[in-house]
Amino acid sequence: MSSTFHLPSSTSQSPSSTPAISHQSPIYSDEDYDDEDNLPYPTELPRSDFLASDFDPATYLSTLRNRHQTLEDLRSDLRRRSQLLNKELLDLLNGNYEEFLSLGANLNGGEEKVEGVRVGLLGFKREIEGIKNVVAERQNEIRRLLEEKSEFRRDVVLGRALLEVDASIGELEDGLGIRVGEGDEQNGDEGEDEVEENGDVTVGYGTTAPIGRLRRQTRQYLLLARAIDRVGPEHPFVVAQRSRVHEVRKTLLLDLASALRQVKRERATDAVLAVVAMYSELGAERDSIRVLKGAG
């Protein structure tokens, strides 16, 4: 940095003349040059400024306008700093490379350990596969048992329905007098007479026809038909019982015909309507019309 100042001379001189030394001319000594070395120089750029997370070169250079330093000096300073960083980076890479080589040397002879780890992992994998197979087998077994349980439940429901069908047929056969044993024939007739005497006379109908008993038997037959529909008309057990069911229906229609003729003769209008309604519930309206016409 130059700090020399030139003051004009008070007397004019020719270009060829030698300027005279006067008391007004500046005289420089060695002390003046020593004073120039004592001037303040810009401090070194802090390294921490370049490590900021939001560092921006243009913004950072704009903050250096008060350093009293020429642009060329600033370039030289940054160039030296770049060279220093490159040297530090190279030293760092060389140090890490030496450590990497020493690590490879330390790993020599570790093949047995790696092989032991690999064998252990393979054994663990086989154990997991075995456990998965056992779990799959248990799952299939549980599924099979649940299906069997559902089948047993369906079989139980079906068995109860079949027992209900058989019991209903038996009750109707007993009530209609279809199944009468050899030794119980007289007792069965007496029981029937007692029922007719005590329970079949319906007050308001004005007749002694067994209207109440026939109504109960008609409802039992309808319940039997519904039970057969739930089981399925083509079930082997139902197919085997068709003759019994047909005999029950035929006997019930005969009893209804007998009762209808009786109430027709007695001119019991309410009783006639009640018997005709039973025919309708059984789907035998034509039979009731035929009986009424025949009874004329």
C-alpha positions as CSV (number, residue, x, y, z in Angstrom):
1,M,0.0,0.0,0.0
2,S,1.6,3.3,-1.1
3,S,1.2,6.3,1.2
4,T,3.6,8.7,-0.7
5,F,2.3,12.1,-1.3
6,H,4.0,14.6,-3.8
7,L,3.8,18.4,-3.0
8,P,4.3,20.9,-5.8
9,S,7.4,23.2,-5.7
10,S,6.9,26.9,-5.0
11,T,9.4,28.0,-7.7
12,S,9.1,27.1,-11.4
13,Q,12.0,25.1,-12.8
14,S,12.9,24.0,-16.2
15,P,12.8,20.4,-17.1
16,S,16.5,20.2,-17.5
17,S,17.3,21.9,-14.2
18,T,17.9,20.0,-11.1
19,P,15.5,20.9,-8.3
20,A,17.1,22.6,-5.4
21,I,16.7,21.2,-2.0
22,S,14.7,23.6,0.2
23,H,13.1,23.4,3.6
24,Q,9.7,22.9,1.9
25,S,10.7,19.7,0.1
26,P,9.7,16.4,1.8
27,I,12.6,14.5,3.1
28,Y,12.1,10.6,3.8
29,S,14.2,8.8,6.2
30,D,14.4,5.1,7.4
31,E,12.1,6.0,10.3
32,D,9.3,6.9,7.9
33,Y,9.5,3.5,6.2
34,D,9.4,1.8,9.6
35,D,6.2,3.7,10.4
36,E,4.6,2.2,7.3
37,D,5.2,-1.3,8.6
38,N,3.4,-0.4,11.8
39,L,0.1,0.3,9.9
40,P,-2.8,-2.1,10.8
41,Y,-3.3,-5.0,8.3
42,P,-6.6,-6.8,7.8
43,T,-6.9,-9.8,10.1
44,E,-7.2,-13.3,8.7
45,L,-10.6,-14.4,7.6
46,P,-12.2,-16.5,10.4
47,R,-12.6,-20.2,9.4
48,S,-15.9,-20.3,11.3
49,D,-17.5,-17.9,8.8
50,F,-17.2,-20.6,6.1
51,L,-18.8,-23.3,8.3
52,A,-22.1,-21.5,8.7
53,S,-25.1,-23.4,7.5
54,D,-26.5,-20.4,5.6
55,F,-23.2,-19.5,4.1
56,D,-23.5,-17.6,0.8
57,P,-20.4,-16.4,-1.1
58,A,-22.0,-13.2,-2.5
59,T,-23.5,-12.2,0.8
60,Y,-20.2,-12.9,2.6
61,L,-18.1,-10.9,0.2
62,S,-20.4,-8.0,0.6
63,T,-19.6,-7.9,4.3
64,L,-15.8,-7.5,3.5
65,R,-16.0,-3.9,2.2
66,N,-14.5,-2.4,5.4
67,R,-11.4,-4.6,5.5
68,H,-9.2,-1.9,3.8
69,Q,-7.7,-4.6,1.5
70,T,-7.4,-4.7,-2.2
71,L,-9.3,-7.2,-4.3
72,E,-6.0,-8.9,-5.4
73,D,-5.0,-9.4,-1.7
74,L,-8.4,-10.8,-0.9
75,R,-8.1,-13.2,-3.9
76,S,-4.6,-14.3,-2.7
77,D,-5.9,-14.9,0.8
78,L,-8.8,-17.0,-0.4
79,R,-6.5,-18.9,-2.8
80,R,-4.1,-19.8,0.0
81,R,-7.1,-20.9,2.2
82,S,-8.4,-23.1,-0.7
83,Q,-4.9,-24.7,-1.0
84,L,-4.8,-25.3,2.7
85,L,-8.2,-27.0,2.7
86,N,-7.2,-29.2,-0.3
87,K,-4.1,-30.3,1.7
88,E,-6.2,-31.0,4.8
89,L,-8.7,-33.0,2.7
90,L,-5.8,-35.0,1.1
91,D,-4.4,-35.7,4.5
92,L,-7.8,-36.8,5.8
93,L,-8.2,-39.2,2.8
94,N,-4.8,-40.6,3.3
95,G,-5.4,-41.2,7.0
96,N,-8.7,-42.9,6.4
97,Y,-7.2,-45.0,3.6
98,E,-4.5,-46.3,6.0
99,E,-7.1,-47.1,8.6
100,F,-9.2,-48.9,5.9
101,L,-6.1,-51.0,5.0
102,S,-5.4,-51.8,8.6
103,L,-9.1,-52.8,9.0
104,G,-8.8,-55.2,6.1
105,A,-5.6,-56.6,7.6
106,N,-7.3,-57.1,10.9
107,L,-10.2,-59.0,9.2
108,N,-7.8,-61.6,7.7
109,G,-8.7,-65.0,9.1
110,G,-12.3,-64.2,9.9
111,E,-13.8,-66.5,7.3
112,E,-14.5,-69.2,9.9
113,K,-16.5,-66.8,12.0
114,V,-18.5,-65.6,9.0
115,E,-19.1,-69.2,8.0
116,G,-20.3,-70.0,11.5
117,V,-22.7,-67.0,11.5
118,R,-24.0,-68.2,8.1
119,V,-24.5,-71.7,9.3
120,G,-26.3,-70.4,12.4
121,L,-28.6,-68.3,10.2
122,L,-29.4,-71.3,8.0
123,G,-30.3,-73.4,11.0
124,F,-32.5,-70.6,12.4
125,K,-34.2,-70.4,9.0
126,R,-34.9,-74.1,9.0
127,E,-36.4,-73.9,12.5
128,I,-38.7,-71.1,11.4
129,E,-39.8,-73.1,8.4
130,G,-40.5,-76.1,10.7
131,I,-42.6,-73.9,13.0
132,K,-44.5,-72.5,10.1
133,N,-45.3,-76.0,8.8
134,V,-46.5,-77.0,12.3
135,V,-48.7,-73.9,12.5
136,A,-50.1,-74.6,9.1
137,E,-50.9,-78.2,10.1
138,R,-52.6,-77.1,13.3
139,Q,-54.6,-74.5,11.3
140,N,-55.8,-77.1,8.8
141,E,-56.7,-79.5,11.7
142,I,-58.6,-76.8,13.5
143,R,-60.5,-75.9,10.3
144,R,-61.3,-79.6,9.7
145,L,-62.5,-79.9,13.3
146,L,-64.7,-76.8,13.0
147,E,-66.2,-78.2,9.8
148,E,-66.9,-81.5,11.6
149,K,-68.5,-79.6,14.4
150,S,-70.7,-77.7,12.0
151,E,-71.7,-81.0,10.4
152,F,-72.5,-82.6,13.8
153,R,-74.6,-79.6,14.7
154,R,-76.5,-79.9,11.4
155,D,-76.9,-83.6,12.1
156,V,-78.2,-82.9,15.6
157,V,-80.7,-80.4,14.3
158,L,-81.8,-82.8,11.5
159,G,-82.1,-85.6,14.0
160,R,-84.3,-83.5,16.3
161,A,-86.5,-82.6,13.3
162,L,-86.8,-86.3,12.3
163,L,-87.7,-87.2,15.9
164,E,-90.3,-84.4,15.8
165,V,-91.8,-85.8,12.6
166,D,-91.9,-89.3,14.0
167,A,-93.5,-88.1,17.2
168,S,-96.1,-86.0,15.4
169,I,-97.1,-89.0,13.2
170,G,-97.3,-91.2,16.2
171,E,-99.5,-88.8,18.1
172,L,-101.9,-88.4,15.1
173,E,-102.0,-92.1,14.7
174,D,-102.9,-92.6,18.3
175,G,-105.5,-89.8,18.3
176,L,-107.1,-91.1,15.1
177,G,-107.1,-94.7,16.3
178,I,-104.8,-96.0,13.5
179,R,-102.3,-97.7,15.9
180,V,-104.3,-99.8,18.4
181,G,-102.8,-102.9,20.0
182,E,-104.6,-106.2,20.3
183,G,-104.9,-106.0,24.1
184,D,-105.5,-102.2,24.2
185,E,-108.3,-102.0,21.6
186,Q,-111.1,-101.8,24.2
187,N,-109.2,-99.4,26.4
188,G,-108.5,-97.2,23.5
189,D,-112.1,-97.0,22.6
190,E,-113.0,-96.2,26.2
191,G,-110.4,-93.4,26.3
192,E,-111.7,-92.0,23.0
193,D,-115.2,-92.0,24.3
194,E,-114.1,-90.3,27.4
195,V,-112.3,-87.6,25.4
196,E,-115.3,-87.1,23.2
197,E,-117.6,-87.0,26.2
198,N,-115.5,-84.5,28.2
199,G,-113.6,-82.4,25.7
200,D,-115.2,-82.6,22.2
201,V,-118.6,-81.0,23.0
202,T,-118.1,-77.3,22.2
203,V,-120.5,-74.9,23.8
204,G,-122.2,-72.7,21.2
205,Y,-122.1,-75.1,18.3
206,G,-125.2,-77.0,19.4
207,T,-123.8,-80.4,18.4
208,T,-122.1,-83.4,19.9
209,A,-119.7,-83.8,17.0
210,P,-116.0,-84.0,18.1
211,I,-115.2,-80.5,16.7
212,G,-112.6,-79.7,19.4
213,R,-110.7,-82.9,18.8
214,L,-110.8,-82.5,15.0
215,R,-109.5,-79.0,15.3
216,R,-106.5,-80.2,17.5
217,Q,-105.7,-83.0,15.1
218,T,-105.9,-80.6,12.1
219,R,-103.4,-78.3,13.7
220,Q,-101.1,-81.2,14.6
221,Y,-101.2,-82.3,10.9
222,L,-100.3,-78.8,9.7
223,L,-97.4,-78.7,12.2
224,L,-96.3,-82.1,10.8
225,A,-96.4,-80.8,7.3
226,R,-94.2,-77.9,8.2
227,A,-91.7,-80.2,10.0
228,I,-91.5,-82.3,6.8
229,D,-90.9,-79.2,4.7
230,R,-88.0,-78.2,7.0
231,V,-86.4,-81.6,6.8
232,G,-87.1,-82.0,3.1
233,P,-89.8,-84.1,1.4
234,E,-87.1,-86.2,-0.4
235,H,-85.2,-87.2,2.8
236,P,-85.0,-91.0,3.1
237,F,-86.7,-91.0,6.5
238,V,-89.6,-88.8,5.2
239,V,-89.9,-91.0,2.1
240,A,-90.2,-94.0,4.3
241,Q,-92.9,-92.4,6.4
242,R,-95.1,-91.3,3.4
243,S,-97.5,-94.2,3.8
244,R,-98.1,-93.4,7.4
245,V,-98.6,-89.7,6.6
246,H,-101.0,-90.6,3.8
247,E,-102.9,-92.9,6.2
248,V,-103.2,-90.1,8.8
249,R,-104.5,-87.6,6.3
250,K,-107.0,-90.1,4.9
251,T,-108.3,-91.0,8.4
252,L,-108.5,-87.3,9.3
253,L,-110.5,-86.5,6.2
254,L,-112.9,-89.4,7.0
255,D,-113.4,-88.1,10.5
256,L,-114.1,-84.6,9.1
257,A,-116.6,-86.0,6.6
258,S,-118.4,-87.9,9.4
259,A,-118.5,-84.8,11.6
260,L,-119.7,-82.6,8.6
261,R,-122.5,-85.0,7.8
262,Q,-123.6,-85.0,11.5
263,V,-123.6,-81.2,11.9
264,K,-125.3,-80.9,8.6
265,R,-128.1,-83.1,9.8
266,E,-128.3,-81.2,13.1
267,R,-128.4,-77.9,11.1
268,A,-125.7,-76.5,13.3
269,T,-124.5,-73.6,11.1
270,D,-121.5,-72.6,13.2
271,A,-120.3,-76.2,13.4
272,V,-120.6,-76.6,9.7
273,L,-118.5,-73.5,9.1
274,A,-115.9,-74.7,11.6
275,V,-115.6,-78.1,9.8
276,V,-115.4,-76.5,6.4
277,A,-112.6,-74.2,7.7
278,M,-110.7,-77.3,8.7
279,Y,-111.1,-78.7,5.2
280,S,-109.8,-75.4,3.8
281,E,-106.7,-75.5,6.1
282,L,-105.9,-79.0,4.8
283,G,-106.4,-77.9,1.2
284,A,-109.4,-80.2,0.7
285,E,-112.2,-77.8,-0.1
286,R,-113.5,-80.0,-2.9
287,D,-113.9,-82.9,-0.4
288,S,-116.0,-80.7,1.8
289,I,-118.2,-79.7,-1.1
290,R,-118.7,-83.3,-2.2
291,V,-119.7,-84.3,1.4
292,L,-122.2,-81.4,1.6
293,K,-123.7,-82.3,-1.7
294,G,-123.9,-86.0,-0.7
295,A,-125.4,-85.2,2.7
296,G,-128.2,-83.1,1.0
